[in-house]
Amino acid sequence: MFDRQTNSLWNQFTGEPVSGPLKDAGIKLKIRPVVVTTWKKWEARHPITKVLSLDTGHRRNYGSGVV
């Protein structure tokens, strides 16, 4: 994860900045739960879920597996 506001790169597993001005600041992000499921199961449990569009108006390709 990259924080454009501080130009810091964050480790997604530890929640700590690994480069940039926040690297040695002692900051750690709050852990958030992750759910791995199918869309069918998710939608059944959360019928009012809103989905973000890949059509962002920017030239970047946000498709699955894109670097």
C-alpha positions in Angstrom: 0.0 0.0 0.0 1.3 3.5 -0.8 0.3 6.6 1.0 0.5 9.5 -1.5 -0.1 12.1 1.2 3.1 11.1 3.1 4.9 9.2 0.3 5.2 6.2 2.5 5.1 2.5 1.5 3.2 0.3 3.9 3.5 -3.5 4.6 0.1 -5.0 4.1 0.7 -7.8 6.6 2.2 -5.9 9.5 0.5 -2.6 8.9 3.8 -0.7 9.4 5.5 1.8 7.0 8.6 0.3 5.4 9.8 3.3 3.5 9.2 7.0 3.4 9.1 9.7 6.2 6.9 7.5 8.5 9.2 4.5 8.4 10.6 4.8 11.9 7.7 6.8 13.5 6.4 3.8 15.5 3.0 3.9 13.6 1.0 0.7 13.0 -2.3 0.5 11.2 -5.3 -1.1 12.8 -5.9 -4.7 11.7 -9.1 -5.2 9.6 -10.7 -8.5 9.0 -10.7 -10.0 5.5 -13.3 -12.4 4.1 -12.6 -14.8 1.2 -15.9 -15.9 -0.4 -17.8 -16.0 -3.6 -19.9 -13.1 -4.9 -23.0 -15.3 -4.7 -22.5 -16.1 -1.0 -21.5 -12.5 -0.2 -24.6 -11.0 -1.9 -26.9 -13.5 -0.2 -25.6 -12.4 3.2 -25.2 -8.7 2.3 -27.9 -7.9 -0.2 -27.5 -4.1 -0.1 -23.8 -4.2 -0.9 -22.6 -1.5 -3.3 -19.9 -2.4 -5.8 -17.3 0.0 -7.1 -17.0 0.4 -10.8 -13.8 -0.3 -12.7 -14.7 2.6 -14.9 -13.0 5.3 -12.9 -12.4 7.9 -15.6 -8.7 7.4 -15.2 -6.4 5.7 -17.7 -5.1 3.1 -15.2 -6.5 -0.5 -15.6 -7.9 -1.6 -12.3 -8.8 -5.1 -13.6 -7.9 -8.3 -11.7 -4.2 -9.3 -11.9 -3.1 -6.0 -13.5 0.2 -4.5 -12.2 
